[in-house]
């Protein structure tokens, strides 16, 4: 059990093309092999990133497992056949030696001096200048690009403000602490017992840690210390810092770095590993942190909290305790760019670990299809011994671990985008009674008893918080033997043995928080059928997948290989862990190279000759099965020249120490097809875009808007919290949760009573956004201004005045235009009136002439018949009068019509 951390003729042609495409897809589907897409992977040492970049461009390397400098990343972006994987890949920090030396004075044995380093060092300078912006400052226990930081970001911001760069405060604290310890400051130099206080800084030389180390040394010299700069590559620094005696006085500060191989949704074991467990270095075999720190870190590691809220409070408290202790002083979280040749496609990567992911080479392939060789550049080869003892006693360094991950299969592993566990070889179903409940463990469930060297039934009355049912995909080991339940039982028993002082293979230096928690919480295993087991653990977690991970008993080492390693350790010819090897003065067990091979070969002969079956497998392995295992291991060693056998998609074919290469080949008897993990290739990381910030007025509502997209499309599967921060003090004034407005659009809405608490000045809005399908927090911020109500009113009045003036100017412009138009219309009208008046006068004249002729005729007739027609004459006179009235009325109507026409034209002009 290993705890790893896409016309008729035309119609006919179309049909033929479709059938052809279907046929091709069918063939390709049939050609997907078991194991990986690639046939072979060669890991080769390339310490120089600039050379690696040139080799990728020339297609000599296909992928480089180390980050580029910002300048190199820019070059890569401009190179057509090079692509980049970007991730939040790791951190840089200082490992501070906190113990008193056998000879000489160690100022960092004083806790206050260590704590003061947090004020003394300018993290912004390191991130922006030394790392050219490819990092963010890292102050707290968890850095800003982790899920655990995002959950308590409000508190982390408070701590960051408290420990922000303040060299004057650092100087004050350091001088006070040293003075109380009896040190003297004379003529700008520190002395103790009449001797200058000398600080040895071990500075790694392979990367930016050289510049960081020089900066730290410069700052310490400015305080009056003598500083010895010990420039060291990994091979020199690692044994000194992690394997040497910390009381020997050989070093005070080490420029440390950590790579994160996978994102973790909840990293419960991290505080204990970094500040309590000897697994993170020899210092913690000597130095004892405060009991409160040890207790709380241990309780977090074993998930003793009752709720997620309680866990968050523990994270806050541990953040305080660890920074006060400052065994490790965090500096920056790194943003990495890893180069690869564009011919290599479909690379699954981890949001923290990038190409260090377990899944990277399980999905990688060439566009031409399955097969081919990929050469992977590795910064350093063969830094640690390669063995598979519990607790990751071998493969202790990144450069080795990334190779191991392609050779082994875990039972479960974190999803590379969410940090929650998913099945690899162990499908799981979790039943839990919660933090305070319990489930009955079947009486016939078994547990390994170290004292009696037997599997014993747990009996009646045993309770556990959780039960996990695992259904295994067995498959084969690389040497051809089937994986089975005996390998699972071997892993459990050996884990108990190695942590038990009464055992022959006890090694306290193998212990890490994960396996210790397993041993402390394991309540029994029940074999259900040929590929199903139930595991009972007294462990609860708010995320069921983490319960499954804690209960995971899948094994990546065949039982006979574990027995071989244990036998060599029992004889004290080889040690499982580096520290124990140092303590005993013997070789650190390596399954692949060096003096270990001859020793292991000797023990293999002995064990095979007696057809050895370990006590914990009696009744589970027959004599014939044991013989088949030992014979397979011997044949493997004779063919390959090494003992490394596992169950992953690649097997280790050859190790070439002189050429600094490891050659892996596809394991085609692997139980899964190459496309099993294709769904992990594209991460769904939301892009957050903030709209321009409004000006805020105290006592009035304010709204800040932002959008969330993935691949340019609206994306709603996010949880967004916000904080209003006073940038001058770092104080968080308002916090809350953003609300959805519409698809992909969200808003931070501040109520009137919230803005009323803001004094006039500048503020920062900080968004922390976490996607459901990609747990890497996205941080976005914008500055905004709060202005007084009077100023807001004045600003509003000014705005209104400007608007009114603008409107008046527009009206005046329109009036001027109307005037011109009216003038033109009036002139036209006058012309028409004049023309119409002439016609009217002519018509009247004609009427008058006609009437005059008629009157003359009537007059003649009147003369002839005047006497007889006197009554008719009278009537005619009346008719003439009426006609004159009609003429007058007609003239008036014409005038009125002309006036109404003018009025209509004017009205029409105004409506425009």
C-alpha positions in Angstrom: 0.0 0.0 0.0 1.5 3.2 -1.1 0.3 6.7 -0.1 1.7 8.9 -2.9 0.9 12.3 -2.6 -12.6 15.2 -32.7 -26.1 16.5 -58.9 -26.2 12.7 -58.4 -22.4 12.4 -58.9 -21.8 14.8 -56.1 -24.2 12.9 -53.8 -22.3 9.6 -54.6 -19.0 11.2 -53.9 -20.3 12.6 -50.6 -21.5 9.2 -49.5 -18.2 7.6 -50.4 -16.3 10.3 -48.5 -18.5 9.8 -45.4 -18.1 6.0 -45.6 -14.4 6.5 -45.9 -14.3 8.7 -42.9 -16.3 6.2 -40.8 -14.0 3.5 -41.9 -10.9 5.5 -40.9 -12.3 6.3 -37.5 -13.2 2.7 -37.0 -9.6 1.6 -37.8 -8.2 4.3 -35.5 -10.4 3.2 -32.7 -9.3 -0.4 -33.1 -5.7 0.8 -33.2 -5.8 2.5 -29.8 -3.4 0.3 -27.8 -3.4 -0.8 -24.2 -1.1 1.3 -22.1 0.0 4.7 -23.3 -0.1 6.1 -26.9 3.7 6.4 -27.0 5.9 3.3 -27.4 8.9 4.7 -25.6 9.9 7.6 -23.3 13.6 8.5 -22.7 14.3 10.8 -19.7 17.6 12.6 -20.3 19.4 15.1 -18.1 19.5 18.7 -19.3 20.4 21.1 -16.6 20.4 24.2 -18.8 16.9 25.5 -19.7 18.2 27.7 -22.6 19.9 24.7 -24.1 16.7 22.7 -23.6 14.7 25.3 -25.5 17.1 25.0 -28.5 16.9 21.2 -28.3 13.1 21.3 -28.4 13.1 23.7 -31.4 15.4 21.2 -33.1 13.0 18.4 -32.0 15.7 16.6 -30.1 13.6 17.0 -27.0 9.8 16.9 -27.0 9.2 18.1 -23.5 11.2 19.8 -20.7 10.4 19.2 -17.1 11.7 22.5 -15.8 10.4 26.0 -16.1 11.8 28.7 -18.4 13.0 32.1 -17.4 10.6 34.9 -18.4 13.0 35.8 -21.2 13.1 32.2 -22.4 9.3 31.9 -22.2 9.0 35.0 -24.5 11.3 33.4 -27.0 9.3 30.2 -26.8 6.1 32.1 -27.5 7.7 33.5 -30.7 9.0 30.1 -31.9 6.5 28.4 -34.3 7.1 24.8 -33.2 7.2 25.4 -29.4 4.2 25.5 -27.2 4.0 26.2 -23.4 2.3 24.6 -20.5 1.6 27.1 -17.7 0.9 26.3 -14.1 1.4 27.4 -10.5 4.1 24.9 -10.1 5.8 25.5 -6.8 7.3 27.8 -4.2 10.6 29.2 -3.1 11.3 29.6 0.6 14.1 29.6 3.1 14.8 26.6 5.3 16.0 28.1 8.5 18.2 26.0 10.9 16.5 26.5 14.4 18.8 24.5 16.6 21.8 25.6 18.8 25.1 24.5 17.4 27.6 22.4 19.2 30.1 25.1 18.6 29.4 28.7 17.7 26.3 30.9 18.0 23.2 30.4 15.8 21.0 33.6 15.9 18.2 31.6 14.3 17.8 29.4 17.3 15.9 32.4 18.7 12.4 32.2 17.4 11.9 36.0 17.3 14.9 36.4 14.9 13.4 33.8 12.6 10.0 35.5 12.7 11.6 38.8 11.9 12.9 37.5 8.5 9.3 37.9 7.3 9.5 41.7 7.7 13.1 41.8 6.6 12.8 40.4 3.1 11.0 42.1 0.3 8.9 39.5 -1.4 7.6 41.9 -3.9 11.2 42.6 -5.0 11.8 38.9 -5.4 8.6 38.3 -7.4 8.9 41.4 -9.6 12.6 41.9 -10.1 14.4 38.7 -9.5 11.7 36.5 -11.0 10.5 39.1 -13.6 6.9 38.8 -12.6 6.8 35.0 -12.9 5.7 34.7 -9.2 3.4 36.1 -6.6 4.5 37.0 -3.0 3.9 34.1 -0.6 3.6 34.9 3.1 1.1 32.5 4.6 1.0 28.8 5.3 -0.8 28.2 2.0 0.0 30.4 -1.0 -2.5 32.5 -2.9 -2.9 30.0 -5.8 -4.2 27.1 -3.7 -7.8 26.1 -2.8 -6.9 26.2 1.0 -5.9 29.9 0.7 -9.1 30.7 -1.2 -11.3 29.3 1.6 -9.9 31.7 4.2 -8.6 34.4 1.9 -10.0 37.1 4.2 -7.8 35.9 7.1 -4.8 35.3 4.8 -5.0 39.0 3.7 -4.9 40.1 7.3 -1.8 38.0 7.9 -0.2 39.3 4.7 -0.8 42.9 5.9 0.7 42.1 9.3 3.9 40.6 7.9 4.3 43.0 4.9 7.8 44.3 4.1 8.9 46.4 7.1 12.7 46.4 7.4 12.6 48.9 10.3 10.4 46.6 12.4 12.6 43.6 11.5 15.7 45.5 12.6 14.1 46.5 15.9 12.9 42.9 16.7 16.3 41.3 15.7 18.4 43.8 17.7 16.2 43.4 20.7 16.3 39.6 20.6 20.0 39.4 20.1 20.8 41.9 22.8 18.7 39.8 25.3 20.6 36.7 24.2 24.0 38.4 25.1 25.1 39.3 21.6 26.9 42.7 21.1 26.6 45.2 18.3 30.0 47.0 17.9 30.9 49.4 15.1 28.1 48.1 12.8 29.0 44.4 13.4 27.4 41.7 15.6 29.5 39.7 18.0 28.9 36.9 20.4 31.5 35.8 23.0 33.9 38.1 21.3 33.6 36.4 17.9 31.8 37.8 14.9 28.4 36.2 14.3 28.7 34.3 11.0 25.7 33.1 9.0 26.2 30.4 6.4 23.7 30.6 3.6 23.6 27.4 1.4 22.7 28.8 -2.0 21.4 26.5 -4.7 23.0 27.4 -8.1 20.8 25.7 -10.7 18.1 28.4 -10.9 16.8 31.7 -9.5 17.7 30.6 -6.0 21.2 31.8 -6.7 19.9 35.3 -7.1 17.5 34.9 -4.1 20.4 33.6 -2.0 22.6 36.6 -2.9 19.8 39.0 -2.0 19.2 37.3 1.4 22.9 37.4 2.1 23.1 41.1 1.1 20.3 42.0 3.5 21.8 40.0 6.4 25.2 41.7 5.8 23.5 45.1 6.0 22.3 44.2 9.5 25.9 43.6 10.6 26.3 39.8 10.2 29.3 38.1 8.6 27.8 36.0 5.8 29.4 33.0 4.2 27.8 32.2 0.8 28.0 28.4 0.2 27.1 28.0 -3.5 26.0 24.4 -3.9 24.3 22.3 -6.6 21.7 19.8 -5.6 24.1 16.9 -5.2 26.1 18.8 -2.7 23.3 20.7 -0.9 20.8 17.9 -0.4 23.0 15.6 1.7 24.2 18.5 3.8 20.8 20.0 4.6 18.5 17.0 4.7 20.9 14.2 5.8 23.5 16.0 7.9 23.6 16.8 11.6 21.8 20.2 12.0 23.7 20.8 15.3 27.1 20.7 13.5 26.9 24.3 12.6 27.5 23.8 8.9 24.6 26.0 7.7 22.1 28.5 9.0 19.8 29.1 6.0 19.1 27.1 2.8 17.4 28.4 -0.3 14.7 25.8 -0.5 12.2 25.1 -3.2 9.2 22.8 -3.5 7.4 21.5 -6.6 3.7 20.6 -6.4 3.1 17.5 -8.4 -0.7 17.7 -8.1 -3.3 20.2 -7.0 -5.0 19.3 -3.7 -8.5 20.5 -2.8 -7.7 20.0 0.9 -4.1 19.6 1.9 -4.5 18.4 5.5 -1.0 16.8 5.9 0.9 19.9 4.6 1.4 21.7 7.9 2.5 18.6 9.7 4.9 17.6 6.9 6.5 21.0 6.7 6.7 21.9 10.4 6.6 18.7 12.4 7.5 15.5 10.4 11.1 14.3 10.0 10.0 13.3 6.5 10.7 16.9 5.4 14.3 16.9 6.6 16.7 15.9 9.3 16.2 19.1 11.3 12.8 17.8 12.6 14.6 14.8 14.1 16.3 17.2 16.4 14.2 20.4 16.6 10.9 20.2 18.5 8.3 22.9 17.6 5.8 24.2 20.1 3.4 21.5 21.5 0.5 23.5 20.3 1.8 23.5 16.7 2.5 19.8 16.9 -0.9 19.0 18.3 -2.9 21.1 16.0 -1.0 20.0 12.9 -1.4 16.3 13.9 -5.1 16.7 14.5 -5.5 18.4 11.1 -3.5 15.7 9.4 -5.8 13.0 10.9 -9.0 15.1 10.1 -10.2 15.4 13.7 -12.2 18.4 13.0 -16.0 18.2 13.0 -16.9 20.5 10.1 -15.4 22.4 7.3 -15.9 25.6 9.3 -13.8 24.2 12.2 -11.2 23.0 9.7 -11.0 26.6 8.4 -10.4 27.9 11.9 -7.6 25.4 12.4 -6.0 26.6 9.1 -6.0 30.1 10.4 -4.5 29.1 13.7 -1.8 27.0 12.1 -1.0 30.0 9.8 -0.3 32.0 12.9 1.7 29.3 14.6 3.9 28.4 11.6 4.8 32.0 10.8 5.7 32.6 14.4 7.9 29.6 14.3 9.3 30.3 10.9 11.2 27.1 10.6 10.4 27.8 6.9 10.0 31.3 5.7 7.9 31.5 2.6 9.0 33.9 -0.2 7.1 33.4 -3.5 4.8 31.1 -5.3 6.1 30.5 -8.8 4.2 30.8 -12.1 5.9 28.3 -14.5 6.1 27.9 -18.2 7.2 24.5 -19.4 8.1 24.1 -23.1 7.2 21.3 -25.4 7.4 20.6 -29.2 4.1 21.2 -31.0 4.3 17.7 -32.6 3.5 16.2 -29.2 -0.1 16.9 -28.6 -3.0 16.3 -26.1 -0.9 16.6 -23.0 -2.9 16.4 -19.8 -1.4 18.7 -17.2 -2.0 19.6 -13.6 -3.0 23.1 -12.6 -0.3 23.1 -10.0 2.1 20.5 -11.2 1.9 21.2 -14.9 3.7 18.3 -16.8 4.7 16.7 -13.5 1.2 15.2 -13.4 0.7 11.5 -13.2 -1.4 11.8 -16.3 0.9 13.8 -18.6 2.5 11.0 -20.6 -0.6 8.8 -20.3 -2.4 11.1 -22.8 0.5 12.5 -24.8 0.8 11.4 -28.4 1.9 12.5 -31.9 -0.7 13.8 -34.4 0.3 10.9 -36.7 -1.3 8.4 -34.2 -0.1 5.9 -31.5 3.5 5.0 -31.3 6.8 6.7 -31.4 9.5 7.9 -28.9 9.4 11.0 -26.8 12.6 12.3 -25.2 11.9 14.2 -22.0 14.5 16.7 -20.7 15.0 16.4 -16.9 16.8 19.0 -14.8 18.7 16.5 -12.8 18.8 12.7 -13.0 19.2 10.2 -10.2 19.2 12.6 -7.2 17.7 10.1 -4.7 17.7 6.3 -4.4 14.9 4.5 -6.3 13.0 2.2 -4.0 9.3 1.7 -3.3 9.2 1.3 0.5 6.2 2.8 2.3 6.2 6.5 3.0 8.0 7.3 -0.2 11.3 6.4 1.4 12.8 6.4 -2.1 12.2 8.7 -5.1 12.3 11.5 -2.5 13.1 14.3 -5.0 11.0 15.8 -7.8 13.4 14.9 -10.5 13.0 11.2 -9.6 9.4 11.2 -8.6 8.2 12.4 -12.0 9.7 9.3 -13.6 8.2 7.0 -11.0 4.7 8.4 -11.7 4.8 7.0 -15.2 5.8 3.5 -13.9 3.3 3.0 -11.2 -0.5 3.0 -10.8 -2.1 4.3 -7.6 -5.5 3.2 -6.5 -6.9 6.7 -6.5 -5.3 10.1 -7.5 -6.2 13.8 -7.4 -8.0 15.0 -10.5 -5.5 17.4 -12.1 -7.9 20.3 -12.3 -10.1 20.0 -9.2 -7.8 18.3 -6.6 -10.5 15.8 -5.7 -9.7 12.1 -5.9 -10.7 10.0 -8.8 -10.3 6.2 -9.3 -7.2 4.9 -11.2 -7.2 1.2 -10.4 -9.7 1.3 -7.5 -13.4 2.3 -8.1 -14.8 3.3 -4.8 -18.0 3.8 -2.9 -17.9 5.7 0.4 -20.3 5.2 3.4 -19.7 7.5 6.4 -21.4 8.2 9.7 -20.0 11.7 9.8 -17.5 13.2 12.3 -19.4 12.1 15.4 -21.1 8.9 14.2 -19.8 5.4 13.8 -20.4 2.3 11.8 -20.0 -1.3 13.0 -17.0 -3.1 11.6 -17.8 -6.7 10.7 -16.4 -9.0 13.3 -14.6 -11.1 10.6 -12.8 -8.0 9.2 -9.0 -8.4 9.6 -6.1 -6.4 10.9 -2.4 -7.2 11.0 -1.0 -7.8 14.4 2.7 -7.0 14.6 3.2 -8.8 17.9 1.7 -12.1 16.9 2.8 -11.8 13.3 -0.7 -12.8 12.2 -3.9 -11.5 10.6 -6.5 -11.4 13.3 -10.2 -10.8 13.2 -11.2 -7.6 14.8 -14.1 -9.2 16.7 -17.3 -7.7 18.0 -17.8 -4.1 19.0 -15.3 -2.4 16.8 -16.5 0.8 15.3 -15.3 3.1 12.5 -16.5 6.4 11.1 -16.3 5.4 7.5 -16.4 2.4 5.2 -15.0 2.4 1.7 -15.7 -0.3 -0.8 -13.1 -0.7 -3.4 -13.5 -2.6 -6.7 -10.2 -3.3 -8.3 -8.9 -3.7 -11.8 -6.1 -6.1 -11.2 -4.1 -6.5 -14.4 -0.5 -7.7 -14.4 2.9 -6.7 -12.9 5.5 -5.7 -15.4 7.2 -9.1 -15.0 4.0 -10.8 -16.1 2.6 -12.1 -12.9 -1.0 -11.2 -12.0 -1.7 -8.6 -9.4 -3.9 -10.0 -6.6 -5.2 -9.7 -3.1 -1.9 -10.9 -1.7 -0.2 -7.7 -2.9 -2.8 -5.6 -1.1 -2.3 -7.5 2.2 1.4 -7.2 1.8 1.2 -3.4 1.6 -1.0 -3.1 4.7 1.2 -5.4 6.8 4.5 -3.8 5.8 3.1 -0.4 6.6 2.3 -1.5 10.1 5.6 -3.2 10.5 7.7 -0.3 9.4 6.1 2.0 11.9 6.2 -0.4 14.8 9.3 -0.2 17.1 9.1 -3.9 17.9 9.4 -4.8 14.2 12.6 -6.0 12.5 12.0 -3.4 9.7 11.0 -0.5 11.9 12.3 2.8 10.4 11.0 6.0 12.1 12.5 8.0 9.2 10.1 6.5 6.7 7.1 7.9 8.6 5.1 10.7 7.0 1.8 12.1 8.1 -0.2 10.1 5.5 0.9 6.7 6.5 0.9 7.5 10.2 -2.8 8.6 9.8 -3.5 5.4 8.0 -2.0 3.2 10.7 -3.8 5.2 13.4 -7.2 5.1 11.8 -7.3 1.7 10.1 -9.9 -0.6 11.7 -9.9 -3.5 9.4 -10.3 -5.0 5.9 -12.9 -7.4 4.7 -12.4 -9.4 1.5 -15.8 -9.4 -0.3 -15.0 -11.3 -3.5 -12.2 -11.8 -6.1 -11.7 -8.1 -6.8 -13.7 -6.3 -4.0 -12.7 -5.3 -0.5 -14.2 -3.2 2.2 -11.8 -1.0 4.2 -12.9 0.5 7.6 -11.2 3.6 8.9 -11.9 5.8 11.9 -11.6 8.9 9.7 -14.0 11.5 8.3 -13.6 14.3 5.8 -16.1 16.8 4.4 -15.2 15.5 0.9 -15.9 11.8 0.4 -13.2 11.3 -2.1 -10.6 12.2 0.6 -12.0 9.4 2.8 -11.4 7.1 -0.2 -7.9 8.3 -0.5 -7.1 7.8 3.1 -8.5 4.3 2.9 -6.7 3.4 -0.3 -4.8 0.2 0.2 -3.9 -0.4 -3.5 -0.3 -1.5 -3.9 2.2 -0.5 -6.6 4.9 -3.0 -5.5 4.6 -6.8 -5.9 4.8 -8.6 -2.6 8.0 -10.5 -3.4 9.8 -7.3 -4.2 8.8 -5.7 -0.9 9.9 -8.9 0.9 13.3 -8.6 -0.9 13.8 -5.0 0.2 12.8 -5.9 3.8 15.2 -8.8 3.9 18.1 -6.6 2.8 17.1 -4.1 5.5 16.8 -6.7 8.2 20.4 -7.7 7.6 21.4 -4.0 7.9 23.1 -4.1 4.5 20.7 -1.6 3.0 18.4 1.0 4.5 15.0 2.0 3.2 15.4 5.7 4.0 18.2 8.2 3.5 18.4 9.3 7.1 18.6 5.8 8.4 21.3 5.0 5.8 23.2 7.9 7.2 22.6 6.9 10.8 23.7 3.3 10.2 26.5 4.1 7.7 25.1 1.8 5.0 23.8 2.2 1.5 20.4 3.7 0.8 18.5 0.9 -1.0 18.2 1.5 -4.7 16.4 -1.0 -6.9 17.9 0.3 -10.2 21.6 1.0 -9.8 24.7 1.1 -7.6 26.0 -1.2 -4.9 22.4 -2.1 -3.9 22.1 -4.4 -7.0 24.6 -7.0 -5.9 23.3 -7.1 -2.3 19.7 -7.5 -3.6 20.7 -10.2 -6.0 22.3 -12.1 -3.2 19.2 -11.9 -1.0 17.0 -12.8 -4.0 18.9 -16.0 -4.5 18.4 -16.9 -0.8 14.7 -16.1 -0.7 14.0 -17.8 -4.1 15.9 -20.9 -3.0 13.7 -21.3 0.1 10.6 -20.2 -1.8 10.0 -17.6 0.9 6.5 -16.6 1.8 6.2 -13.7 4.3 4.2 -14.4 7.5 1.5 -11.9 6.5 0.8 -14.0 3.3 0.6 -17.4 4.8 -2.7 -18.9 3.6 -3.0 -16.3 0.9 -0.1 -17.5 -1.4 0.5 -21.1 -2.4 3.9 -22.6 -2.9 3.4 -22.6 -6.6 2.4 -19.0 -6.7 5.4 -18.0 -4.6 7.7 -19.9 -6.9 6.2 -18.2 -10.0 6.8 -14.8 -8.3 10.4 -15.4 -7.4 11.2 -16.9 -10.8 9.6 -13.9 -12.5 11.6 -11.5 -10.4 14.9 -13.3 -11.1 14.1 -13.4 -14.9 13.3 -9.7 -14.8 16.6 -8.9 -13.1 18.6 -11.0 -15.5 17.0 -9.4 -18.5 16.8 -5.8 -17.4 19.6 -5.5 -14.9 17.5 -3.9 -12.2 14.7 -4.8 -9.8 12.1 -2.1 -10.4 8.8 -3.9 -11.1 5.5 -2.1 -10.9 2.1 -1.9 -12.6 1.9 1.4 -14.5 1.4 2.1 -18.2 5.2 2.2 -18.8 7.9 -0.2 -17.5 11.5 0.7 -16.7 13.5 -0.8 -19.5 17.0 0.5 -18.7 18.9 2.9 -16.4 22.1 4.4 -17.8 23.9 6.2 -15.1 26.8 7.3 -17.2 24.6 8.7 -20.0 22.2 10.1 -17.3 19.2 8.5 -18.9 16.3 6.3 -18.0 14.4 4.5 -20.8 10.7 3.6 -20.3 8.7 1.4 -22.7 5.0 0.9 -23.1 3.5 -1.9 -21.1 1.0 -3.4 -23.6 -0.5 -5.8 -21.1 -1.8 -2.8 -19.1 -5.5 -3.2 -18.5 -6.7 0.2 -19.8 -6.7 1.6 -23.3 -4.6 4.7 -24.1 -7.7 7.0 -24.4 -8.9 6.3 -20.8 -7.7 9.7 -19.6 -8.4 11.8 -22.7 -11.1 13.7 -20.7 -8.4 15.3 -18.7 -6.6 17.0 -21.6 -8.5 20.4 -21.6 -8.9 22.2 -18.2 -11.9 24.5 -17.7 -10.3 27.5 -16.1 -12.6 30.6 -16.0 -11.2 33.9 -17.3 -12.4 36.8 -15.2 -12.8 40.3 -16.6 -13.8 43.2 -14.4 -15.8 46.1 -15.8 -14.5 49.6 -15.1 -15.1 50.4 -11.4 -17.8 53.0 -10.5 -17.2 55.9 -8.2 -18.7 55.1 -4.8 -20.6 57.5 -2.6 -21.1 56.7 1.1 -24.7 55.8 1.8 -25.6 55.0 -1.8 -25.7 51.6 -3.4 -22.8 50.6 -5.7 -22.4 47.8 -8.2 -19.2 46.2 -9.6 -19.7 43.9 -12.6 -17.5 41.2 -14.0 -17.7 38.4 -16.6 -16.7 34.7 -16.4 -15.8 32.8 -19.6 -14.2 29.6 -20.7 -12.8 29.5 -24.3 -14.7 32.7 -25.0 -18.1 31.4 -23.9 -20.1 32.4 -20.8 -19.2 30.2 -17.8 -21.4 30.0 -14.7 -19.9 27.1 -12.7 -18.0 29.4 -10.3 -18.1 30.5 -6.7 -17.0 34.1 -6.3 -16.2 35.9 -3.1 -15.1 39.5 -2.8 -13.3 41.8 -0.3 -13.1 45.6 -0.1 -9.6 46.3 1.2 -8.0 49.5 2.4 -4.7 49.4 0.6 -3.0 51.7 3.1 -3.5 49.3 6.0 -4.5 46.0 4.4 -7.7 45.9 6.5 -10.7 44.1 5.0 -13.7 46.4 5.4 -16.4 44.6 3.5 -16.7 41.0 2.2 -19.3 38.8 0.7 -20.4 36.7 -2.3 -21.0 37.9 -5.8 -24.3 37.2 -7.4 -25.2 36.0 -10.9 -26.9 38.6 -13.2 -27.1 36.6 -16.4 -25.2 33.9 -18.2 -21.5 34.5 -17.6 -22.2 37.9 -15.9 -21.9 38.5 -12.2 -22.1 41.5 -9.8 -20.8 42.6 -6.5 -23.6 44.7 -5.0 -22.8 47.0 -2.1 -25.8 48.1 -0.1 -26.2 51.7 1.1 -25.4 50.7 4.7 -22.1 49.1 3.5 -20.9 52.0 1.5 -21.8 54.3 4.5 -18.9 52.7 6.3 -16.4 53.8 3.7 -14.5 57.1 4.2 -13.4 59.1 1.2 -10.3 57.7 -0.4 -8.9 54.9 -2.6 -9.9 51.2 -2.1 -9.3 47.9 -3.7 -12.0 45.3 -4.7 -10.5 41.8 -4.7 -12.3 38.9 -6.3 -11.5 35.3 -5.5 -13.1 33.0 -8.0 -13.0 29.2 -7.9 -14.5 27.1 -10.7 -16.2 23.9 -10.0 -14.2 22.1 -12.7 -10.9 23.7 -12.1 -10.1 24.5 -8.5 -7.2 26.9 -9.1 -8.3 30.2 -7.6 -8.5 33.1 -10.0 -7.7 36.5 -8.3 -8.8 39.7 -9.9 -8.7 43.2 -8.5 -9.6 46.8 -9.3 -9.1 50.1 -7.6 -11.9 52.5 -7.0 -12.5 55.8 -5.3 -15.0 56.8 -2.6 -15.9 60.5 -2.6 -17.9 62.4 0.0 -21.7 63.0 -0.6 -21.1 66.8 -1.0 -18.4 66.1 -3.6 -20.7 63.6 -5.2 -23.5 66.2 -5.3 -21.1 68.8 -6.7 -19.9 66.3 -9.3 -23.5 65.5 -10.2 -24.4 69.2 -10.4 -21.4 69.7 -12.6 -22.4 66.8 -14.7 -26.0 68.2 -15.0 -24.7 71.6 -15.9 -22.5 70.1 -18.6 -25.4 68.1 -19.8 -27.8 71.1 -19.8 -25.2 73.3 -21.6 -24.8 70.6 -24.1 -28.6 70.3 -24.6 -28.9 74.2 -24.9 -26.2 74.3 -27.4 -28.0 71.7 -29.4 -31.3 73.5 -29.1 -29.7 76.8 -30.2 -28.2 75.0 -33.2 -31.5 73.5 -34.1 -33.3 76.9 -33.7 -30.7 78.6 -35.9 -31.4 75.9 -38.5 -35.1 76.4 -38.2 -34.8 80.1 -38.6 -32.9 79.7 -41.9 -35.5 77.2 -43.0 -38.4 79.5 -42.0 -36.9 82.4 -43.8 -36.5 80.3 -47.0 -40.1 79.1 -46.6 -41.5 82.6 -46.1 -39.7 83.9 -49.2 -41.1 81.1 -51.2 -44.5 81.8 -49.8 -44.3 85.5 -50.6 -43.4 84.6 -54.2 -46.4 82.2 -54.4 -48.7 84.9 -52.9 -47.6 87.5 -55.4 -48.0 85.0 -58.2 -51.4 84.0 -57.0 -52.5 87.6 -56.4 -51.9 88.5 -60.1 -54.0 85.6 -61.3 -56.8 86.6 -58.9 -56.8 90.3 -60.2 -56.9 89.1 -63.8 -59.8 86.8 -62.9 -61.7 89.6 -61.2 -61.1 92.0 -64.1 -62.5 89.4 -66.5 -65.6 88.9 -64.3 -66.1 92.6 -64.1 -65.8 93.0 -67.9 -68.3 90.2 -68.4 -70.7 91.8 -65.8 -70.3 95.2 -67.4 -71.4 93.8 -70.8 -74.4 92.1 -69.2 -75.3 95.3 -67.4 -75.2 97.3 -70.6 -77.5 94.8 -72.3 -79.8 94.9 -69.4 -79.8 98.7 -69.4 -80.9 98.7 -73.1 -83.6 96.2 -72.3 -84.6 98.2 -69.3 -85.0 101.3 -71.5 -87.2 99.4 -73.8 -89.4 97.9 -71.3 -88.8 100.2 -68.3 -92.2 100.9 -67.6 -93.4 97.3 -68.0 -90.7 95.6 -66.1 -90.2 97.8 -63.1 -90.5 94.8 -60.8 -87.9 92.8 -62.7 -85.5 95.7 -62.6 -85.8 95.8 -58.9 -85.1 92.1 -58.7 -82.0 92.4 -61.0 -80.6 95.2 -58.8 -80.9 92.9 -55.8 -79.1 90.1 -57.8 -76.3 92.6 -58.6 -75.9 93.4 -54.9 -75.7 89.7 -54.1 -73.1 89.1 -56.7 -70.9 91.9 -55.4 -71.2 90.3 -51.9 -70.1 87.0 -53.4 -67.1 88.6 -55.1 -66.1 90.2 -51.8 -66.5 86.8 -49.9 -64.5 85.0 -52.6 -61.7 87.6 -52.2 -61.7 87.1 -48.4 -61.6 83.3 -48.7 -58.6 83.5 -51.0 -56.8 85.7 -48.4 -57.7 83.4 -45.6 -56.5 80.3 -47.6 -53.1 82.0 -48.1 -52.8 82.8 -44.4 -53.7 79.2 -43.4 -51.0 77.9 -45.8 -48.4 80.0 -44.2 -49.4 78.8 -40.7 -49.3 75.1 -41.8 -45.8 75.6 -43.2 -44.5 77.1 -39.9 -46.1 74.3 -37.9 -44.4 71.7 -40.1 -41.0 73.2 -39.6 -41.3 73.1 -35.8 -42.1 69.4 -35.8 -38.8 68.6 -37.6 
